[in-house]
Structures are given as C-alpha cells and as structure tokens.
C-alpha cells in the first residue's frame, strides 16, 4: 500500500523532503540558461502548497540533465530556483542531485547525507520514478514516506488505462526507435483494440513488410520483432504516404514506397488524416512519440494533425510525456487533452510492467506515525 499525503499525520514544524522532477527543457548559453517550458514545475505546486499550508518546512530535490556526477554550470538549478521562488516562495530547492555521482549509483552514504535533518519524504517525481536512483529509492527505507499529488494522479490515470480503459482503446506510438518501445508495444498489444505507428519507428515496420524505405531510419535488427508484432491479432496501422527529402535533399511527398536516396521525416497528409479518424472513433487514446521531425516546420504536419485529433476527440486522452508533450505545447493544445503525463519513459515503463522502482520503495516505507 502506498501512503498518500493525508496519511502523513500532523506535519506542523516537520521538515519534508519532496523529490520533484524539475528536469525541464532549457535554452541559452551555459551561464545564462532560460526555462523553455515550466510545466513540470507548475505540476508540483499542488503538493508543495498542500505541505506548506500545513506548517511543514518543504525542501525540494531534483535532477537536471546528465552532468555525470560533477557540477556543470549548464545544469545549475539557479534558473529553476528563481522560477520556483516566484511560484512557491516558502520552498527551498537543493542543488542538482546529479552533481554527486552517488545519486545515479544509489550510494547509501549519499542517501544518508540527503535525509539528514529530514522527518518525512514525499515522492512527487513521476518522471524519475522508473529510475532506481538514490533520491527515489533511498529515503523510503528509513523515513515515513508518501506519494505526492502529481504521482498519485499519474498512477490513477495510467492504471485505469492499463487495466480498465473505455473501448475502443487506441494507442498511437511514434518517435525514432522501436527498440526503445518494444516491451511497451508488446504489453499494449494485449490491451489495445488498435495500434497506430508513426515517427521514425514506422520505417522498420515498413521494411518488415519488404517495402523500400530509401535512406530512412531503420533498425534492421528489429525487423523480425516487427513481423512478429504484425502477425498478431491486434490491427497495426502504418503510414501509406510519407513526407521527407528526396535524393537531392529537396522537400518531397512519397507514397508508401520510398525511392533510393530518399529520407522519410514525417507521415504524409493521407496517413495523418487516417490516423486522426482512428483517434476520433476511439473512447480511450494513449499517445507517445511524434509522427515526424516536428521541430522542423516542414515535417510538423503529421504530429500537428494527431495532436489536433487528440484535442478534438471525445475519447479519454492521455499523452505520455516527452516529445509528445513538447509537441502539444508547441501547438498550444496542452489544455485540450485529459491528461499530459510528466514522464515519457516512466509512463511507458508503467504501462508495460505495472510497477516502478520508486513505487516499490514507497510500499516498503516504515509506517507513518
């Protein structure tokens, strides 16, 4: 059983360590970084405000980027600290956890240092809960611990989608590599009614159907896995037209067969419309991964069409974090879907396995007194 905030008892005067996930997109020079999107910071406010209004002293801890165990100016939390101070002025933020190599190696001495003077631990970092890192799995071994509001909400939504979705249930998957998502595809095939595949990974599926894909991204070692997936009972929808660059590097639209030297970088307009129709006909939709290289406006149309369908459908819609959430933000559609997850990898792993290292740790925490 995972404790919730209400289970923590009287918090007045207690020091609470909240593991948040403020690993937000940043831009600008290393010595003057700017936050591009503060969605993850804003998502933690319900938990932070709940704790401070009950008289707790709240200390937040997060990672940012991959500084590899040493302080790096580019990954300083100063810009995040400034934004957090505007949103929750009573909350303290520690420096980047990954500035110490003990965080990623789950070092016991680092955990000891982290929880010194701490009375209670709260995990509200859904986006990092699939990692067995010190700040995720260490504190619950010795402190009364609970899930924060954000973590609680993420689990409720994804668990419902995993175990009792309204049907038809459609999953839309994109992104570059099938190898990153093979496990979750296999798990989803057992629960979804239809699977839609776009993005870079679609070319491995098309190659598995012996279709020419030019110079498009393809994981040749995953072709047999794709064939096995396509031989199952769950329908898999693939693009039937492609947008990309021809052998001269010029923008071009292709059918499902790409000529030599061509590179597919987005699904075509016909495929985008077909995928949108499937989304519109569903009652539950999970989307993870863009349909193309949406950062380039020439190859954003497929992702935009899918995002708009997610906004327009009457289905219960969940977007699995990462690049899909960034695409929604780019198209200003975040508020039009039912749930935008703060964790891409975590949402996929939870849908695949039904559990995460951080959740196991919370279940094993000492009873709250």
C-alpha positions in Angstrom: 0.0 0.0 0.0 1.4 3.4 -1.0 0.7 6.2 1.5 -0.8 9.5 0.3 -0.3 12.9 1.8 -3.3 12.6 4.1 -1.6 9.6 5.7 1.3 11.6 7.0 -0.4 13.0 10.1 0.5 16.3 11.7 3.2 18.0 9.7 3.4 21.2 11.6 7.1 22.1 12.2 8.3 19.0 10.4 10.9 19.1 7.6 9.7 17.3 4.4 11.9 16.3 1.5 10.0 16.3 -1.7 11.6 14.6 -4.7 10.3 16.6 -7.6 11.1 16.2 -11.3 12.1 19.7 -12.5 14.1 18.3 -15.4 12.7 21.0 -17.6 13.8 22.0 -21.2 16.3 24.8 -21.1 17.9 27.1 -23.7 20.6 29.8 -23.9 24.3 30.0 -23.1 25.7 27.9 -20.3 26.0 30.9 -17.9 22.5 32.3 -18.7 20.1 29.4 -19.1 16.4 30.0 -19.6 13.5 27.7 -18.9 11.6 26.9 -22.1 8.6 25.2 -20.5 7.8 25.2 -16.8 5.0 22.6 -17.0 6.8 20.2 -14.6 7.4 22.9 -12.0 3.8 24.0 -12.1 2.6 20.4 -11.9 4.3 20.0 -8.5 2.6 23.1 -6.9 -0.5 21.2 -5.6 1.8 19.0 -3.4 4.1 21.8 -2.3 1.2 24.1 -1.4 -0.6 21.3 0.5 2.5 20.7 2.6 3.4 24.4 3.3 -0.2 25.3 4.3 0.0 22.5 6.9 3.1 24.1 8.5 5.7 21.9 7.0 9.2 23.2 6.1 9.5 21.9 2.5 12.8 21.1 0.8 12.7 20.1 -2.9 15.3 17.9 -4.6 15.5 17.3 -8.4 18.0 16.4 -11.1 18.5 18.3 -14.4 20.2 16.8 -17.4 23.2 14.5 -17.3 26.1 16.3 -15.6 27.8 12.9 -14.9 28.4 13.3 -11.2 30.1 16.6 -11.1 29.0 20.3 -11.0 28.4 21.7 -14.5 27.3 25.3 -15.0 24.9 24.3 -17.8 23.0 22.2 -15.3 22.8 24.6 -12.4 19.4 24.8 -10.9 19.6 28.6 -10.4 17.0 29.4 -13.2 14.7 26.8 -11.7 15.2 28.1 -8.2 14.3 31.6 -9.4 11.1 30.3 -11.0 10.1 28.1 -8.1 10.6 31.1 -5.8 8.1 33.0 -7.8 5.5 30.2 -7.6 6.2 28.8 -4.1 8.3 31.3 -2.2 8.4 29.2 1.0 10.0 26.2 -0.6 13.8 25.5 -0.6 15.5 23.9 -3.6 18.7 21.9 -3.2 21.3 21.9 -5.9 21.2 19.4 -8.8 21.2 15.9 -7.3 23.3 14.5 -10.2 26.2 16.8 -9.3 27.0 13.9 -7.0 27.7 10.6 -8.6 26.0 8.9 -5.6 22.6 9.9 -7.0 22.7 7.7 -10.0 24.7 4.9 -8.4 22.2 4.8 -5.5 25.0 5.2 -2.9 23.9 4.7 0.7 26.2 7.5 2.0 24.7 9.9 -0.4 21.2 8.9 0.8 22.3 9.4 4.4 23.5 12.9 3.6 20.3 13.7 1.7 18.0 12.8 4.5 20.0 14.4 7.3 17.5 16.5 9.3 14.5 15.3 7.3 11.4 14.0 9.1 9.2 12.9 6.1 9.8 12.0 2.5 7.4 12.6 -0.4 7.9 11.3 -3.9 6.2 13.6 -6.5 8.7 12.9 -9.3 6.7 10.6 -11.5 9.1 11.3 -14.4 12.0 9.8 -12.5 10.2 7.1 -10.5 11.3 4.4 -13.0 14.9 5.0 -12.0 16.4 3.2 -9.0 18.4 6.3 -8.0 19.3 7.3 -4.5 16.7 10.1 -4.1 14.0 7.8 -5.4 14.5 4.5 -3.6 16.8 5.5 -0.7 14.7 7.8 1.7 11.7 5.4 2.0 14.0 2.8 3.6 14.2 4.9 6.8 11.6 7.7 6.6 7.8 7.9 6.7 7.1 8.3 3.0 4.1 9.1 0.7 3.2 9.7 -2.9 2.6 13.4 -3.8 -0.5 14.6 -5.6 1.2 14.5 -9.0 2.5 11.0 -8.6 -0.9 9.8 -7.3 -2.8 11.4 -10.2 -0.3 9.9 -12.8 -0.8 6.4 -11.3 -4.6 6.6 -11.2 -4.8 7.7 -14.8 -2.3 5.2 -16.2 -3.5 2.3 -14.1 -7.1 2.9 -15.4 -5.7 3.0 -19.0 -3.8 -0.2 -18.3 -6.5 -2.2 -16.6 -10.0 -0.9 -17.5 -9.9 1.5 -20.5 -13.1 2.6 -22.2 -13.2 0.9 -25.6 -12.3 1.1 -28.4 -8.8 1.8 -26.9 -6.2 3.1 -29.4 -2.5 3.6 -28.8 -0.6 6.0 -31.0 3.2 5.5 -30.9 5.9 7.5 -32.7 9.4 8.5 -32.0 12.7 7.3 -33.5 13.4 3.8 -32.3 11.3 0.7 -31.9 14.0 -0.9 -29.7 13.1 1.8 -27.0 9.5 0.8 -27.1 9.4 -2.9 -28.0 8.4 -4.0 -24.5 5.6 -1.5 -24.2 4.3 -2.3 -27.7 4.1 -6.0 -26.7 2.3 -5.0 -23.5 -0.1 -2.6 -25.2 -0.9 -5.2 -27.9 -2.6 -7.2 -25.1 -4.9 -4.4 -24.1 -5.5 -2.0 -27.0 -8.0 -2.6 -29.8 -5.9 -0.8 -32.4 -2.3 0.3 -32.6 -1.1 3.3 -34.8 2.6 3.6 -35.6 4.3 6.7 -37.0 7.6 8.5 -36.5 11.0 7.1 -37.3 10.0 3.7 -36.0 7.4 3.2 -38.7 10.2 2.6 -41.3 11.4 -0.5 -39.5 7.8 -1.8 -39.7 7.6 -0.9 -43.4 10.9 -2.6 -44.1 9.5 -5.7 -42.3 6.7 -5.6 -45.0 9.5 -5.7 -47.6 8.7 -2.1 -48.7 11.6 0.1 -49.9 12.3 2.9 -47.4 15.3 4.7 -49.1 17.7 6.1 -46.6 15.1 6.4 -43.8 15.9 5.4 -40.2 15.7 1.7 -39.8 16.7 -0.7 -37.1 17.5 -3.8 -39.2 17.9 -5.9 -36.0 14.3 -5.3 -35.1 12.7 -6.4 -38.4 11.9 -9.9 -37.1 10.3 -8.4 -34.0 8.1 -6.1 -36.2 7.0 -9.1 -38.3 6.0 -11.0 -35.1 4.0 -8.0 -33.9 2.2 -7.6 -37.2 1.3 -11.3 -37.2 -0.7 -10.9 -34.1 -4.5 -10.3 -33.8 -4.3 -6.6 -32.9 -4.6 -4.3 -36.0 -1.4 -2.2 -36.6 -1.9 0.9 -38.7 1.1 2.2 -40.6 1.5 5.2 -42.9 0.6 4.9 -46.5 2.2 8.1 -47.6 5.4 9.8 -46.4 6.8 13.4 -46.4 10.6 13.9 -46.4 13.6 14.7 -48.6 14.4 13.3 -52.0 17.9 12.1 -53.1 18.8 15.8 -53.9 17.8 17.0 -50.4 14.6 18.7 -51.6 11.2 18.5 -49.8 9.1 15.8 -51.3 5.9 13.7 -50.7 6.1 10.0 -51.4 3.7 7.0 -51.5 4.4 4.1 -49.2 7.5 3.1 -51.3 10.4 5.5 -51.0 12.9 5.7 -53.9 16.7 5.2 -53.4 18.3 8.1 -51.5 15.1 9.5 -50.2 14.6 10.0 -46.5 11.2 9.9 -44.7 10.8 12.6 -42.0 7.1 12.7 -41.4 3.9 10.9 -42.1 2.1 12.2 -45.2 -1.2 14.1 -45.3 -3.3 11.0 -46.2 -1.8 9.0 -43.3 -2.3 11.9 -40.9 -6.0 12.1 -41.8 -6.4 8.4 -41.5 -4.7 8.3 -38.1 -6.9 11.3 -37.0 -10.1 9.3 -38.0 -9.0 6.4 -35.9 -8.4 8.7 -32.9 -11.8 10.3 -33.4 -13.5 6.9 -33.3 -11.9 5.8 -30.1 -13.1 6.1 -26.5 -9.6 5.9 -24.9 -6.4 7.1 -26.6 -2.8 6.9 -25.4 -0.2 8.8 -27.4 3.6 8.7 -27.0 6.1 9.9 -29.6 5.8 12.4 -32.5 4.9 11.4 -36.0 7.9 13.1 -37.5 10.6 15.7 -37.0 8.1 18.2 -35.7 10.8 20.7 -34.6 11.2 21.5 -38.4 8.1 23.2 -39.6 8.4 21.2 -43.0 7.9 18.0 -41.1 5.5 19.0 -38.3 2.2 18.5 -40.1 1.7 14.8 -39.2 2.3 15.5 -35.5 0.1 18.6 -35.6 -2.8 16.6 -37.1 -2.5 13.9 -34.5 -2.3 16.5 -31.7 -5.4 18.3 -33.0 -7.3 15.0 -33.2 -6.3 14.3 -29.5 -7.7 17.7 -28.7 -10.9 17.2 -30.7 -11.9 13.7 -29.9 -14.5 12.9 -27.2 -12.3 10.0 -26.1 -10.4 10.0 -22.8 -6.9 11.1 -23.9 -3.5 10.6 -22.3 -0.3 11.9 -23.7 2.8 10.1 -22.4 5.2 13.0 -21.7 8.5 13.6 -23.5 8.4 14.9 -27.1 4.6 14.4 -27.4 4.1 16.8 -24.5 6.5 19.2 -26.1 4.6 19.0 -29.4 1.3 19.7 -27.6 2.9 22.7 -26.0 4.3 23.9 -29.4 0.8 23.7 -30.9 -0.8 25.2 -27.8 -3.1 22.2 -27.2 -2.0 21.0 -23.7 -5.2 22.1 -22.1 -7.3 20.3 -24.7 -6.4 16.7 -23.6 -7.5 14.9 -20.4 -4.0 14.1 -19.1 -0.5 15.1 -20.1 2.0 12.9 -18.2 5.1 14.4 -16.8 7.1 11.3 -17.6 7.7 9.8 -21.0 9.9 6.9 -20.1 8.1 6.4 -16.7 4.7 6.3 -18.4 5.8 3.7 -20.9 7.5 1.5 -18.3 4.4 1.7 -16.0 2.1 0.7 -18.9 4.5 -2.2 -19.7 5.2 -3.5 -16.2 2.5 -2.1 -13.9 5.2 -1.1 -11.4 8.3 1.1 -11.0 11.3 1.0 -8.6 10.1 4.2 -6.8 6.7 2.7 -6.1 8.2 -0.5 -4.7 10.3 1.7 -2.4 7.2 3.7 -1.2 5.4 0.4 -0.4 8.3 -0.7 1.8 8.5 2.6 3.8 8.1 2.5 7.6 4.6 3.2 8.9 3.7 6.8 9.2 3.4 7.8 12.9 
